[in-house]
């Protein structure tokens, strides 16, 4: 039986003192890029990479929430975001992670073991983006060897060349690569949105804790519907 997960909704809690200091802005298509982070077979396909490894270990149930959320929530919502961004003329950038060297010697020590265990090496099937999501002609694809995309790719210089000052983060894992990339972007003075129902990790608790943290100064946290409303030409607030 599939694991249950919540379709993320905006938190309905009492505003905290920090809210007035957190990011406030509206999305402008020409200045905005959709970041699709690490939606690869290595960690996003239950039949390959991590899924295959856990199945061989008899522990696939521990990742049921993760893969159910990817298949039933992330992929459909990212597909919708891709279509909306293309219609709006906004930018789409794909971020992958994995080693370029066959022995993963170019990967940091804290990431190399999982890269090797999931065969996440450039040129291998596990490194490829999941079949349900594929880059379009002209989309930029950048591979990182670190959890944050800015540290080990040309993402910053590419965004600046495109005239982009706002990023919308999607993908996996919310508490690792998505959060790190979003926080790096904020520190580099980009405006940041994290899409609550187009990101995923291993439990509701981990997802919600990370989104709560990101709301505090780092990013706006919006649903897919909210992003699409703002990015569409007729949906932006003045």
C-alpha positions, 0 to 999 in steps of 0.5 A: 500500500502506498504511503500517505502524504499531504498535498502542501497548503500554506501554513495557517499559523500566527505570524511571527516577528520574523515574517515582516523581514522575510522576502516579499516580491512578485514573479516577473517571467523575464527575470525568473528561472524555474530550477528543477533539482536532481529529478534523476533516476539515481534518487527519483526512480524506485526501480533504479539507483537508491530504490534498487539498492534499498530493494536489494537490502530488503528496505524499500519500505523506508523510501515508500513515502519518498517515491510515492510523493515523487510519482504522485505529486512532484512529477505532475506539478513540475510538469505543470510548472514547466508548461506554465513557464514556457507559456510565460516565456520564463527560463527553465534550468535543470540541475543534476547531481553526480560524479563526472569521474567514473570512480567518483573521485571528483565528488566530495567525501560526504557525497561520494559514497551515495553517488557510488552506491546508486551508480550516479555517474555521468553517462550512466542510466542512473544519472539521467533525468527521470523519463516523465521529465525531460529538458526541452531544446535549448534548456540549460542543464548543469551538473553539480557535485555538491548539494548546493548548485551554486558551489560546483556549477556555472549557475550564478554566471548563467543566471546573471547572463540571462538577466535573471534575479529570481529563482523558483526551486523544485525537486529533491531533496527538500532538506538537502539539495533544494534547501542548500541551493535556495539558501545559496541563491538568497545569500547571492541576493537572488529572490527565491521561491520554494514550491511546497508541493513540487519538492519532496524528501523522506517524510512529512515531518522533514518536509514541513520542518524544512519549509518552515525554516526556509520561510524565515528570511530565505524564501517565499514558500508557494504552492504550484497553483500560486506560482502559476498564477503569479507567473502567468501574464494575467495573474501577476499583481501590480 
